[in-house]
Amino acid sequence: MKSRKQVKAVAKQQSVLEYRTITVPKDFPRSAVKSMLVEEAELHHWTLDKVQIRHDGKRIITLRRRIIRAIRIDFG
């Protein structure tokens, strides 16, 4: 029989990060980008990973979220 600590350790090993990249042109308003990112965070559980601002003004935004895969554990 597995203890709760062993079950939690297995669950942590099964979590994977999913990444998504969004490219935003320089003429896109900053407030619109902010509202889009807030919506993604609240509705789809994305968090901000990094933002790159290119020399031409284009913004490359990388979002991430944790995927926890369900595993079957037999206690019997």
C-alpha positions, 0 to 999 in steps of 0.5 A: 500500500502506498502512503500519501507522500508516495502518491504526491511524489508520483503526481508531481512527476506526471505534471508537464508544462505546455507552452504557447507562443503569441506574436503581436504586431507593434501597432497593436495597443498595449491595453488590448494585449493586456486584456487578452493575456488576462482573459487567457489567464482567467479562462484557460489557466495560462501564465506568462512565461516570457515576453520578447520585444523585437527591434522592429517593435513586434512582441513575442509572448510565451505562455505556459500552463501545467498539465497534470496527467491522471494516473490510476493508483491501486490501494488494494 
